[in-house]
Amino acid sequence: MQKFNIGDRVEFLNETGGGVVSKISGNLITVIDADGFEISLAETEFVRTDKSLEAAYSQYLLSLSDHSETNPDKGQKRSGKELPVIDLHIHELTDSEKDLSNYDMLRIQLNAFQQALNRYRKHRHTKIIFIHGVGEGVLKAELRKVLSRMDNCSFRDADYRKFGFGATEVTLWYN
């Protein structure tokens, strides 16, 4: 019985990260990670995540590849570059959240945050706005916990006149 199917969301067994299965050749599984890289390993090196996360994450990865680096409707000009604005509200990342637990939703949002941060860092953006909403503050606290552990960045509340009280501005530094 085959353990994985094309389109399954998987995570690496012995390291952080994962992706979506794109090809199966015998015992070799090829996965496309969040940055679009193909990684081929034995099927014993992966673990499948639950189906609701799989569908949501696959959709998120497709949405990343369908959009340009910034959204001109949401961005603002800074030094000739658009300021990226990433909306982490769960309804922006999935078609339906009805089958997702709070933990699953937070995990999808944190994955989207980390991937956007990596993507914009790779393109050497210096500022990014993450919209997390006000709510109970769980997502905001988690984002800031991750950011506080990172070198070469700082964060603060984004301009409330433009983004309300539910956004964080991240500044990245480069050597």
C-alpha positions as CSV (number, residue, x, y, z in Angstrom):
1,M,0.0,0.0,0.0
2,Q,1.4,3.4,-1.0
3,K,2.0,5.7,1.9
4,F,2.1,9.0,0.1
5,N,0.1,10.5,-2.8
6,I,1.0,13.5,-5.1
7,G,-0.3,16.6,-3.4
8,D,0.1,15.3,0.1
9,R,1.6,17.8,2.6
10,V,4.6,16.2,4.3
11,E,7.2,17.3,6.9
12,F,10.8,16.1,7.2
13,L,11.2,13.5,9.8
14,N,14.7,14.5,11.1
15,E,14.7,18.3,10.4
16,T,12.3,21.2,10.3
17,G,10.3,22.1,7.2
18,G,8.5,20.2,4.6
19,G,6.5,20.7,1.5
20,V,4.1,19.1,-1.0
21,V,4.7,15.8,-2.7
22,S,5.2,16.4,-6.4
23,K,6.6,13.1,-7.7
24,I,6.8,9.5,-6.5
25,S,9.3,7.1,-8.0
26,G,9.4,3.8,-6.2
27,N,10.7,4.5,-2.7
28,L,11.9,8.0,-3.7
29,I,9.6,11.0,-2.9
30,T,10.1,14.4,-4.4
31,V,8.8,17.3,-2.4
32,I,8.5,21.0,-3.4
33,D,9.3,23.1,-0.4
34,A,8.0,26.6,0.4
35,D,10.8,28.2,-1.5
36,G,10.0,26.2,-4.7
37,F,13.0,23.9,-4.4
38,E,12.6,20.2,-5.2
39,I,14.0,17.8,-2.6
40,S,14.1,14.0,-3.2
41,L,14.5,11.6,-0.3
42,A,13.4,8.1,0.6
43,E,9.8,7.9,1.8
44,T,11.0,6.9,5.3
45,E,12.4,10.5,5.6
46,F,8.9,12.1,5.6
47,V,5.8,12.1,7.7
48,R,2.4,13.1,6.3
49,T,0.6,15.9,8.1
50,D,-3.1,15.8,8.6
51,K,-5.4,16.3,5.5
52,S,-6.9,19.6,6.6
53,L,-3.4,21.1,6.9
54,E,-2.4,19.5,3.7
55,A,-5.1,21.2,1.7
56,A,-4.6,24.6,3.3
57,Y,-0.9,24.5,2.9
58,S,-1.0,23.3,-0.7
59,Q,-3.4,26.2,-1.5
60,Y,-1.1,28.6,0.3
61,L,2.0,27.4,-1.7
62,L,0.0,27.8,-4.9
63,S,-1.0,31.3,-4.0
64,L,2.6,32.3,-3.4
65,S,3.6,31.2,-6.8
66,D,0.7,33.0,-8.4
67,H,1.5,36.4,-7.0
68,S,4.2,38.8,-7.6
69,E,6.7,39.8,-4.9
70,T,4.5,42.6,-3.6
71,N,0.8,43.6,-3.9
72,P,0.7,47.1,-5.2
73,D,-2.8,47.6,-3.9
74,K,-1.7,47.0,-0.3
75,G,1.9,48.3,-0.4
76,Q,3.3,51.7,0.1
77,K,6.3,53.2,-1.5
78,R,9.6,53.2,0.4
79,S,12.8,54.1,-1.5
80,G,11.4,53.1,-4.8
81,K,10.3,49.7,-3.6
82,E,6.9,48.5,-2.6
83,L,6.6,47.8,1.1
84,P,5.3,44.2,1.3
85,V,2.1,43.8,3.4
86,I,1.4,40.2,4.3
87,D,-2.1,39.5,5.7
88,L,-2.0,36.5,8.0
89,H,-5.7,36.3,8.7
90,I,-6.6,32.6,8.3
91,H,-9.4,33.4,5.8
92,E,-6.7,34.9,3.5
93,L,-4.6,31.7,3.7
94,T,-7.3,29.0,3.3
95,D,-10.7,28.6,1.5
96,S,-12.3,27.2,4.7
97,E,-11.2,27.1,8.3
98,K,-14.2,25.1,9.5
99,D,-12.3,21.8,9.8
100,L,-9.2,23.4,11.4
101,S,-8.5,23.5,15.1
102,N,-7.0,26.7,16.6
103,Y,-3.6,24.9,16.7
104,D,-3.9,24.1,13.0
105,M,-4.8,27.6,12.1
106,L,-1.9,29.0,14.1
107,R,0.4,26.6,12.5
108,I,-0.7,27.6,9.0
109,Q,-0.3,31.3,9.9
110,L,3.1,30.8,11.4
111,N,4.2,28.9,8.3
112,A,2.9,31.7,6.1
113,F,4.8,34.2,8.2
114,Q,8.1,32.3,8.2
115,Q,7.9,31.7,4.4
116,A,7.1,35.3,3.6
117,L,9.9,36.4,5.9
118,N,12.4,34.1,4.2
119,R,11.1,35.1,0.7
120,Y,11.5,38.8,1.3
121,R,14.8,38.4,3.1
122,K,16.1,36.5,0.1
123,H,15.1,39.5,-2.1
124,R,16.7,41.9,0.4
125,H,13.7,43.9,1.4
126,T,14.3,46.0,4.5
127,K,10.8,46.4,5.8
128,I,7.7,44.1,5.8
129,I,4.3,44.6,7.4
130,F,2.6,41.5,8.8
131,I,-1.1,41.9,9.5
132,H,-2.1,39.6,12.3
133,G,-5.2,41.2,13.7
134,V,-6.1,42.2,17.2
135,G,-8.1,39.2,18.6
136,E,-6.7,37.6,21.7
137,G,-3.1,38.4,20.7
138,V,-1.9,34.8,20.3
139,L,-0.6,35.2,16.7
140,K,1.0,38.5,17.5
141,A,2.8,37.0,20.5
142,E,4.0,34.0,18.5
143,L,5.3,36.2,15.7
144,R,7.2,38.4,18.1
145,K,8.6,35.4,19.9
146,V,10.1,34.1,16.6
147,L,11.4,37.6,15.7
148,S,13.0,38.2,19.1
149,R,15.2,35.1,18.5
150,M,16.4,36.3,15.1
151,D,19.5,38.2,14.5
152,N,19.6,41.2,12.1
153,C,16.0,42.3,12.5
154,S,13.8,44.5,14.7
155,F,10.1,44.9,15.0
156,R,7.5,47.3,16.3
157,D,3.8,48.0,16.0
158,A,3.0,49.2,12.5
159,D,1.6,52.6,11.9
160,Y,-1.9,52.3,13.4
161,R,-3.2,55.1,11.1
162,K,-2.5,52.9,8.0
163,F,-2.9,49.4,9.4
164,G,-4.9,49.6,12.6
165,F,-3.7,48.0,15.8
166,G,-3.3,44.5,14.5
167,A,0.0,44.8,12.5
168,T,3.7,44.5,13.1
169,E,6.4,46.2,11.1
170,V,9.6,44.1,10.7
171,T,12.9,45.8,9.8
172,L,15.6,43.5,8.3
173,W,19.3,44.4,8.3
174,Y,22.0,43.0,6.0
175,N,25.8,42.9,6.3
